[in-house]
C-alpha cells in the first residue's frame, strides 16, 4: 500500500472515531486501522449498535471536523497515566497492558480535540484531504480481536482514496463486480452447483461448466506437451507416512482430511498437494544427467480443509484442481526451466487478455525460520536463484518477506481482470528441501549420485478459482473457444427446421458446439440465446433456406448476411483455433 494513502486512511479512522465520540458520548472505541480500500473502526455502543441509517450523520460530522484537524501531536505516557486517560474503556485498557508487557512505548495522538491510543502513521494536516475522496460504506458485526468468545462490536467501514475520481472508480468497480459475480452468473448460465448435501466448498460442475473446464485443461496441456512434459496420474489419498516424510504432516496437518478404511481399517489422508506423489514416480526411476530435466504434468484434484466461513463459490473451495507440474532438474538448469515456465505463463494470460498490467511477487522466507523446512544455506541458494531469474527476465517483481511456501521460495504472478481487480494466479516455486528429505538423486557425469532441484509450478493456480475469475473477467460472455455453446440456430418456424438440422450437422461435423430450438417465439429464443451469452445466433427463414446461406448475428452488433455455411464454418473455426478474444 502506498505510504501516503495508508497514513491518510489511518488518519480518517481517527476522524471516524472522533465523529462517533461526539455523536455517541457513551460509545467505547477499540481499534481503527487502515485497510486496502479505506479504514474501519470497531466500536462498542452503549445501546448495542447503530444501523446503516446512522452512517449519513456520522459522515456529516466527519466532514464538519475535517477542516479543523490541521495539526497532529503525540506524546508518550506511562502505563498508569494511559490507563487513567482511557478509564472506563476496558478495550483500551487491555491494549495498554499488552503494550506495557511487551516493553513498548505507549503513545497517544491528538488531532483537533480528539485523542486516541495509537502507534502513529498519520498525515500532518487532515484539512488537505479532499472531503469527496472518502465515504462511509457499511456496518458489520465483529468480535473483539476476532475471537468468538469476546464481546460483539459494531464495525464501521469507510472507503478512502487519494482523489474523488479514484473513489468513484472504486465504487464503479465494486458495482460492476456485483453484476459479474461468478456465483450469480454460474447459476444463471448453469455452470456449477453448490449442494448442501455434498458439502460447502465442493462444487459440482454442470455440462456447461465441464466444457469450459475441459477447454482450459486441454489448452494448458497443449502449452506443456511441446515443452517436454509427460503426463502422470496419482491417487487422491496416501498413507500418513508419505506426508510425514514430506513435512506436510508437521506443517499442514490442520488443513488435511483424514480417511479410515472400512474393511482394512488403515489410516489415510486425502492429498493436500501432488508433489509427494510425483516424487515417488521420480524415485522409482534411475535417471542420469542425460535425462534431466524430468518434467511431470497432472491436472489433479487435491483437498484442503478450508474454514467454512471463508468458502465461497469457486474462488475458495475444498476440492482444488491444480494444473500441477513438477520439474526435477540440475541446479544450472533452474534458470532455463523457469524461463520456459514464465513464457508459458505469458502466453496463457495473453490469450486470456490479462497480460497488459501484471507484476510478480518474489515470496521469501520470514524472520521466524522455525516455520520453514531446510537449512539457511538451502534457502539462500533457492532465493538467490529466483532473484536472478527475475533480474535476467526483467520481470516486474517485488520481494515479499514471509510469503514463501514452507518448503521453498516462490514467484507469485499477480494479474488484473477486465475491471482492474488484482488476482494472484500463476506460481513458480523453487525447492531444494523435498528432494533432500526424500533422498532423491540422479547419476552425474562422474557416475556419482547427485541431488536434483525440484520446481513446482501451476499456470492457472487452480481450475476452480481460475474459472471463477474468468466468469467475472468475461462477465459470462466467454470467447468463442471457451463458450459452452458457440452457436444457436434459430429457425423462424417449424417449416425451416429441416434446413436448420442440416446446418447444425455441418457445424457439429466441424466440432463446433451448437444448439437448435424451434419452440417459443423467435423473439423469445433470440433473447434467450443472448441471455445465455451464446456468441453467435443463426436465424433461418425463407431467404436463407432458398439461397442455402446464413444470416448470423454476433457480439458487438456483428451481422453477417448471405454467408455460406462453409464460409461461416471456416470463419468460426479460425476464431476457435486462434483462441481469439
Buried (B, 14 or more C-beta within 10 A) or exposed (E): EEEEBBBBBBBBBBBBBBBBBBBBEEBBBBBBEBBEBBBBBBBBBEEEBBEEEBBEEBBEBBEEBBEEBEEBEBEEBEBEBBBEBBEEBEBBBBBBBEBBEEEEEBBBBBBBEBBBBBEEBBBEEBEEBBBEBBBBBEBEEBBBBEEEEEEBBBBBBBBBBBEBEBBBBBBEBBEBBEEBBBBBBBBEBEBBEBEEEEEBBBBEBBEBBEBBBEBBBEBBBEBBEEBEBEEBEBEBBBEBEBBEBBBBBEBBBEBBBEBEEEEEEEEBBBBBBBBBBBBEBBBEEEBEBEEBBBBBBBBBBBBBBBEEEEBBBBBBBBBBBBBBBBBBBBBEBBBEBBEBBBEBBBEBBEBBBBBEEBBBBBBBBEEEEEEBBBEEEBBEBBBEBBBEBBEEBEBEBEBBEEBBBBBBBBBBBBBBBBBEBEBBBBBBBBBBBBBBBBEBBBBEEEEEEBBBBBBBBBBBBBBBBBBBBBBBBBBBBBBBBBBBBBBBBBBBEEEBBEBBEBBBEBBEEBEBBBBBBBEEEBEEBBEBBBEBBBBBBBBBBEEBBEEEBBBBBBEEEEEBEEBEBEEBBEBBBEBBEEBEB
